[in-house]
Amino acid sequence: MNAALTPAQVQFFDAVEQCVKIDTLGALNAKIAELTKQADAIKDELKDVASMSGQKVLVGASYVAAYTESNRSTVDWKAIAKELNIPVDLIAKHTKSTAVYSIKTTAI
């Protein structure tokens, strides 16, 4: 006999499923963090090899790594606005807002 689940039972199963998903996300984030750390260390080593040797393309058995250098410049718009005495309300009038979300996991 298949009895229908009560709302409390459904809520319990939803909570268990949510728990599993949260734990899976946390474990994946931990793996990603470790892999990113390893990848960054390898990139640093390859950067040193490429910059010291002048070799801009490094070849492995399955992949090729290309080394490039560039300079990035940014404009400090807040400092410019302050220096030019631009009113806060004018800045607010031309400021765009976008909704963003974030889910962070921490081990318990």
Secondary structure, DSSP 8 states (H G I E B T S, - for coil): ------HHHHHHHHHHHHHHHHHHHHHHHHHHHHHHHHHHHHHHHHHHHHHHH---EEE-SS-EEE----------HHHHHHHTT--HHHHHHT--------------
